[in-house]
Amino acid sequence: MKYNVDNKGYYGDFGGAYIPEMLYPNISELEKNYKKISSEPKFINEFNYLLKQYVGRPTPLYYAKRLSKKYKTKIYLKREDLCHTGAHKINNTIGQILLAEKLGKKRIIAETGAGQHGVATATVCALKGLKCIIYMGEIDIIRQSPNVARMKMLGAEVRPAKSGSKTLKDATNEAIRDWINNPTDTHYIIGSVVGPHPYPDMVARFQSVISKEIKKQLKIKEGTPFPDYLIACVGGGSNAAGTFYEYLDETKVKIIAVEAAGKGIETGKSAATSALGKEGIIHGSRTLLMQTEDGQITEPYSISAGLDYPGVGPMHANLFRTKRAEFISISDDEAMTAGLELSQLEGIIPAIETGHAFAIFQQKKFKPNDILVINLSGRGDKDLDTYIDYFKL
């Protein structure tokens, strides 16, 4: 079975490009050029140079000694929280900004939920001297205010999305509207493995540096490039796609995708797409998404601003349907508890999104010799207000 994208932009039943006519020129321009441009030696050299000298790659694969002792298994953390800007998002924005330059685009737009993708986009736009507009849900602007300040400091304009749930889905809608109105000079940097083809594939490729490094690092540390389990949190799913990418066809490596159950799967306040989703179309691709009986998109909820998306990227929808990945839903309370535990056992405060991945130990047991790699996708600075309110710190 093939778990990667086919020539038509599909992962099994999921993917494709369901887009307004106005966007066809942009999408076909991207599809025709992104593989060609990103495989040119000049592009590869600049991409690798910036990942090393600017982002700080390779990020460490850190053996979490105290966490491993507590859960009686071998736990390695892929330290994406140590990337410049504090999360994995920068890997993709570096790739896409180089692509936008080659395509002659002068204006960059992006959507953001937790703000990390917005910060990463604003960062590379400052690096390259390009105009930057970030769409962000009004609610997310309030709960992620440190990241909003960072974006503004980097020279970006932050535009609030005031419709719907005023979160990530709505910010994405606004960004797509902008792109339709400004098709020639604008490149839309999508931050996750969602959207019309070629975005899910393109973002996954730029993020695949994560799993390429894991293979090399694990070989040195454990004598094998293959862990028993790869674990990552999934909203749209770019950190997970990067973690899983090089291992998709290595079926001896088990994959666990952790999503946000919010207040509980049956409460109506959740973002657990695998449990609640049905096949449908959102933001230009066919995937699994939460919807009512008559096909209206359900408002998602999670305490983490980066996981409250009503769907999941088509790659992940396919991994779920084919049972290549096991999907586990984690509640707000479980994620917050796991975030505090990691902080106090390993001295690493994770983003709340990442806290969901660490909460699997509350639901699943592992063997003493199992090798686990968890993607520590982001650091918790941006979430301190939420942690403070939750734990009354």
C-alpha positions as CSV (number, residue, x, y, z in Angstrom):
1,M,0.0,0.0,0.0
2,K,1.2,3.5,-0.8
3,Y,0.9,6.1,1.9
4,N,2.3,9.1,0.0
5,V,0.6,11.3,-2.5
6,D,-0.2,10.1,-6.0
7,N,0.2,12.1,-9.3
8,K,-3.3,13.6,-9.0
9,G,-2.7,14.9,-5.5
10,Y,-4.6,12.2,-3.6
11,Y,-3.7,10.1,-0.6
12,G,-6.1,7.1,-1.2
13,D,-9.6,8.7,-1.2
14,F,-8.4,12.0,0.3
15,G,-6.8,15.1,-1.2
16,G,-7.3,16.8,-4.5
17,A,-7.8,20.5,-5.3
18,Y,-11.4,21.7,-4.9
19,I,-11.0,25.4,-5.5
20,P,-12.7,28.5,-6.9
21,E,-12.0,29.2,-10.6
22,M,-10.1,32.4,-9.6
23,L,-7.5,30.3,-7.8
24,Y,-6.8,27.8,-10.7
25,P,-3.9,29.9,-12.1
26,N,-2.2,30.1,-8.7
27,I,-2.6,26.5,-7.9
28,S,-1.5,25.2,-11.3
29,E,1.5,27.6,-11.2
30,L,2.5,26.1,-7.9
31,E,1.8,22.5,-9.0
32,K,3.9,22.9,-12.2
33,N,6.8,24.6,-10.4
34,Y,7.2,23.6,-6.8
35,K,8.9,20.2,-7.4
36,K,11.1,21.5,-10.2
37,I,12.2,24.6,-8.2
38,S,12.7,22.7,-4.9
39,S,14.9,20.1,-6.6
40,E,17.3,22.6,-8.2
41,P,20.7,22.5,-6.5
42,K,20.7,26.3,-5.9
43,F,17.4,26.0,-4.0
44,I,18.5,22.9,-2.0
45,N,21.7,24.6,-1.0
46,E,20.0,27.8,0.2
47,F,17.3,25.8,2.0
48,N,19.9,23.6,3.8
49,Y,22.1,26.7,4.6
50,L,19.2,28.5,6.2
51,L,18.0,25.4,8.1
52,K,21.5,25.0,9.6
53,Q,22.6,28.6,10.1
54,Y,19.3,30.4,10.7
55,V,16.9,27.8,12.1
56,G,19.6,25.9,14.1
57,R,19.2,22.4,12.6
58,P,19.7,19.6,13.2
59,T,17.6,19.7,16.4
60,P,18.7,17.2,19.1
61,L,17.1,13.8,19.6
62,Y,17.1,13.9,23.4
63,Y,16.8,10.8,25.6
64,A,14.3,11.7,28.3
65,K,15.8,9.8,31.2
66,R,13.3,10.7,34.0
67,L,10.2,10.3,31.8
68,S,11.6,7.0,30.5
69,K,12.1,5.8,34.1
70,K,8.6,6.8,35.1
71,Y,6.9,5.0,32.2
72,K,9.3,2.1,32.0
73,T,10.2,2.5,28.3
74,K,12.7,4.3,26.2
75,I,11.5,7.8,25.3
76,Y,13.3,10.1,22.9
77,L,12.2,13.7,22.2
78,K,12.8,15.3,18.9
79,R,13.5,18.8,20.0
80,E,11.7,21.0,17.5
81,D,11.0,23.4,20.3
82,L,14.7,24.4,19.9
83,C,14.2,25.7,16.3
84,H,14.4,29.5,15.8
85,T,10.9,30.9,16.7
86,G,10.2,28.0,19.0
87,A,8.5,25.4,16.8
88,H,8.7,23.2,13.7
89,K,6.7,25.7,11.6
90,I,9.9,27.6,10.5
91,N,11.0,24.5,8.4
92,N,8.1,25.0,6.1
93,T,8.1,28.8,5.9
94,I,11.8,28.8,4.9
95,G,11.0,26.4,2.0
96,Q,7.9,28.3,0.9
97,I,9.5,31.8,1.1
98,L,12.3,30.6,-1.2
99,L,9.7,29.2,-3.6
100,A,7.7,32.5,-3.5
101,E,10.9,34.4,-4.3
102,K,11.6,32.2,-7.3
103,L,8.0,32.7,-8.5
104,G,8.4,36.5,-8.2
105,K,5.8,37.1,-5.5
106,K,6.2,40.3,-3.4
107,R,3.3,39.9,-1.0
108,I,2.9,37.0,1.5
109,I,-0.3,36.0,3.4
110,A,-0.7,33.3,6.0
111,E,-3.3,32.0,8.5
112,T,-2.4,31.1,12.0
113,G,-4.1,29.5,15.1
114,A,-1.6,29.2,17.9
115,G,0.4,32.0,16.3
116,Q,3.6,29.9,15.7
117,H,3.0,29.7,11.9
118,G,2.3,33.4,11.9
119,V,5.5,34.1,13.7
120,A,7.5,31.8,11.4
121,T,6.0,33.5,8.3
122,A,6.6,37.0,9.7
123,T,10.2,35.9,10.5
124,V,11.0,34.8,6.9
125,C,9.3,37.8,5.4
126,A,11.5,40.0,7.5
127,L,14.5,38.0,6.5
128,K,13.6,38.4,2.8
129,G,12.1,41.9,2.9
130,L,8.6,40.9,1.8
131,K,5.2,42.4,2.8
132,C,3.5,40.1,5.2
133,I,-0.2,39.9,6.2
134,I,-1.3,37.3,8.8
135,Y,-4.9,36.3,9.4
136,M,-5.8,35.1,12.9
137,G,-9.1,34.4,14.6
138,E,-10.2,37.1,17.1
139,I,-10.3,34.6,19.9
140,D,-6.8,33.3,19.1
141,I,-5.5,36.9,19.0
142,I,-6.5,37.2,22.7
143,R,-5.3,33.8,23.9
144,Q,-2.0,33.9,22.0
145,S,-1.1,37.6,22.6
146,P,2.7,37.1,23.0
147,N,2.8,35.7,19.4
148,V,0.7,38.5,18.1
149,A,3.2,41.0,19.6
150,R,6.1,39.0,18.0
151,M,4.5,39.2,14.5
152,K,3.9,42.9,14.8
153,M,7.5,43.4,15.9
154,L,8.7,41.5,12.9
155,G,6.8,43.9,10.7
156,A,3.7,41.9,9.8
157,E,0.2,43.2,9.7
158,V,-2.2,40.9,11.8
159,R,-5.8,40.9,10.5
160,P,-8.5,39.5,12.8
161,A,-11.0,36.9,11.5
162,K,-14.4,37.9,13.1
163,S,-16.7,35.3,11.7
164,G,-17.7,31.8,12.8
165,S,-15.8,30.5,15.9
166,K,-13.2,33.3,15.3
167,T,-10.4,30.7,15.3
168,L,-8.1,28.8,12.8
169,K,-10.8,27.7,10.4
170,D,-12.1,31.3,10.0
171,A,-8.6,32.7,9.7
172,T,-8.0,30.2,6.8
173,N,-11.3,31.3,5.1
174,E,-10.1,35.0,5.3
175,A,-6.7,34.2,3.9
176,I,-8.2,32.3,0.9
177,R,-10.5,35.2,0.3
178,D,-7.5,37.5,0.2
179,W,-5.7,35.2,-2.3
180,I,-8.7,35.2,-4.6
181,N,-8.6,39.0,-4.6
182,N,-4.9,39.3,-5.1
183,P,-3.9,36.3,-7.3
184,T,-0.9,37.7,-9.2
185,D,1.5,39.2,-6.7
186,T,0.6,37.1,-3.6
187,H,1.8,33.8,-2.3
188,Y,-0.2,32.1,0.4
189,I,2.0,30.2,2.8
190,I,-0.3,27.5,4.3
191,G,1.1,26.3,7.6
192,S,-0.1,22.8,7.7
193,V,-0.6,19.7,5.5
194,V,-4.1,21.0,4.5
195,G,-5.5,22.9,1.6
196,P,-5.6,22.1,-2.1
197,H,-2.9,20.0,-3.8
198,P,0.0,20.6,-3.9
199,Y,0.0,22.2,-0.4
200,P,-0.3,19.0,1.7
201,D,2.6,17.3,-0.2
202,M,4.7,20.5,-0.3
203,V,4.4,21.2,3.4
204,A,5.1,17.5,4.3
205,R,8.2,17.6,2.1
206,F,9.6,20.7,3.7
207,Q,8.8,19.3,7.2
208,S,10.3,15.8,6.3
209,V,13.7,17.2,7.5
210,I,12.4,16.1,11.0
211,S,12.2,12.4,10.1
212,K,15.4,12.5,8.0
213,E,17.2,13.6,11.1
214,I,15.5,11.1,13.4
215,K,16.7,8.3,11.2
216,K,20.4,9.4,11.4
217,Q,20.3,10.3,15.1
218,L,18.5,7.1,16.2
219,K,21.0,5.0,14.2
220,I,23.8,6.6,16.3
221,K,22.0,6.3,19.6
222,E,20.3,2.9,19.3
223,G,22.1,1.2,16.4
224,T,18.9,1.3,14.3
225,P,17.1,4.1,12.4
226,F,13.8,2.5,13.2
227,P,11.9,3.3,16.5
228,D,9.1,1.0,17.6
229,Y,6.7,4.0,17.8
230,L,6.6,7.5,16.4
231,I,4.3,9.9,18.2
232,A,3.1,13.4,17.3
233,C,0.1,15.6,18.0
234,V,-2.2,16.3,15.0
235,G,-4.4,19.3,14.3
236,G,-4.0,19.9,10.6
237,G,-0.9,17.8,11.1
238,S,2.4,19.3,9.8
239,N,4.6,18.4,12.7
240,A,3.2,14.9,12.5
241,A,3.7,14.7,8.7
242,G,7.3,15.7,9.1
243,T,7.8,13.1,11.9
244,F,6.2,10.3,9.9
245,Y,7.3,11.1,6.4
246,E,10.4,9.0,6.0
247,Y,8.8,6.1,7.8
248,L,5.4,5.9,6.0
249,D,6.3,2.7,4.1
250,E,8.3,1.2,7.0
251,T,5.3,-0.7,8.5
252,K,7.3,-2.2,11.4
253,V,7.4,1.4,12.8
254,K,4.1,2.0,14.5
255,I,2.6,5.5,14.1
256,I,0.5,7.2,16.8
257,A,-1.3,10.5,16.0
258,V,-2.7,12.3,19.0
259,E,-5.6,14.7,18.5
260,A,-7.6,17.0,20.8
261,A,-10.7,15.6,22.5
262,G,-11.2,19.0,24.1
263,K,-13.8,18.7,26.9
264,G,-14.6,15.1,25.7
265,I,-15.5,13.5,22.4
266,E,-19.3,13.4,23.1
267,T,-19.5,16.9,24.7
268,G,-19.8,18.9,21.4
269,K,-16.6,20.7,22.5
270,S,-13.9,18.7,20.8
271,A,-11.6,18.6,17.8
272,A,-11.2,14.8,17.6
273,T,-11.6,14.4,13.8
274,S,-10.9,10.7,13.6
275,A,-13.6,9.9,16.1
276,L,-16.2,12.5,14.9
277,G,-15.2,13.2,11.3
278,K,-16.9,12.2,8.1
279,E,-15.6,12.6,4.5
280,G,-16.1,16.1,3.1
281,I,-14.4,19.0,1.6
282,I,-12.7,21.8,3.5
283,H,-10.3,24.5,2.4
284,G,-9.7,22.9,-1.0
285,S,-9.2,19.2,-0.2
286,R,-11.3,16.1,0.4
287,T,-10.6,14.8,3.9
288,L,-12.2,13.8,7.2
289,L,-13.9,16.7,8.9
290,M,-16.4,17.3,11.7
291,Q,-19.8,18.2,10.2
292,T,-23.5,18.1,10.9
293,E,-26.0,15.7,9.2
294,D,-26.6,18.2,6.5
295,G,-22.9,18.9,5.9
296,Q,-22.4,22.1,7.8
297,I,-18.9,22.3,9.4
298,T,-19.0,21.8,13.2
299,E,-17.2,24.4,15.3
300,P,-14.1,22.7,16.8
301,Y,-12.9,23.3,20.3
302,S,-9.6,22.7,22.1
303,I,-7.7,24.4,24.9
304,S,-4.8,24.5,22.4
305,A,-5.2,27.1,19.6
306,G,-3.1,25.0,17.2
307,L,-5.4,21.9,17.4
308,D,-8.9,23.4,17.2
309,Y,-9.3,22.7,13.4
310,P,-12.4,20.8,12.3
311,G,-10.6,18.6,9.9
312,V,-7.2,16.8,9.5
313,G,-4.8,16.9,6.5
314,P,-5.6,14.3,3.7
315,M,-2.3,12.4,4.5
316,H,-3.5,11.8,8.0
317,A,-7.1,11.0,6.9
318,N,-5.6,8.2,4.8
319,L,-3.3,7.0,7.5
320,F,-6.4,6.7,9.8
321,R,-8.6,5.0,7.2
322,T,-5.9,2.5,6.2
323,K,-5.1,1.9,9.9
324,R,-1.4,2.7,9.2
325,A,-1.6,5.1,12.2
326,E,-3.4,4.7,15.5
327,F,-5.3,7.8,16.4
328,I,-5.7,8.6,20.1
329,S,-7.9,11.5,21.5
330,I,-6.7,13.4,24.5
331,S,-8.7,15.8,26.6
332,D,-7.8,19.3,27.7
333,D,-7.2,18.1,31.2
334,E,-5.0,15.2,30.2
335,A,-2.9,17.5,27.9
336,M,-2.4,20.1,30.6
337,T,-1.4,17.5,33.2
338,A,1.1,16.0,30.8
339,G,2.5,19.4,30.0
340,L,3.1,20.1,33.7
341,E,4.6,16.7,34.1
342,L,7.1,17.1,31.3
343,S,8.1,20.5,32.7
344,Q,8.8,19.0,36.2
345,L,10.4,15.7,35.1
346,E,12.6,17.0,32.2
347,G,12.8,20.8,32.7
348,I,11.0,21.4,29.3
349,I,7.8,23.4,29.2
350,P,6.0,22.2,26.0
351,A,3.4,24.0,23.9
352,I,-0.1,22.8,24.9
353,E,-0.4,21.2,21.4
354,T,2.7,19.1,22.2
355,G,1.3,18.3,25.7
356,H,-1.4,16.2,24.0
357,A,1.3,13.9,22.6
358,F,2.8,13.4,26.0
359,A,-0.6,12.5,27.5
360,I,-0.7,9.1,25.7
361,F,1.0,7.6,28.7
362,Q,-2.2,8.1,30.6
363,Q,-4.0,5.8,28.0
364,K,-1.3,3.4,26.6
365,K,1.4,1.1,28.1
366,F,4.7,0.3,26.4
367,K,7.3,-2.4,26.8
368,P,10.6,-1.7,28.6
369,N,12.6,-2.2,25.3
370,D,10.3,-0.2,23.1
371,I,11.9,2.8,21.5
372,L,9.6,5.8,21.3
373,V,10.2,9.0,19.5
374,I,7.9,11.9,20.4
375,N,8.0,15.1,18.4
376,L,8.3,17.9,20.9
377,S,6.9,20.2,18.3
378,G,6.9,23.5,20.1
379,R,7.8,25.3,23.4
380,G,5.3,26.6,25.9
381,D,6.2,30.3,26.2
382,K,3.2,31.2,24.0
383,D,0.9,29.3,26.4
384,L,2.1,30.5,29.7
385,D,-1.1,32.6,30.3
386,T,-3.2,29.4,29.7
387,Y,-1.0,27.4,32.0
388,I,-1.2,30.1,34.6
389,D,-5.0,30.3,34.5
390,Y,-5.4,26.5,34.4
391,F,-3.1,25.6,37.3
392,K,-3.6,28.9,39.2
393,L,0.1,29.4,39.2
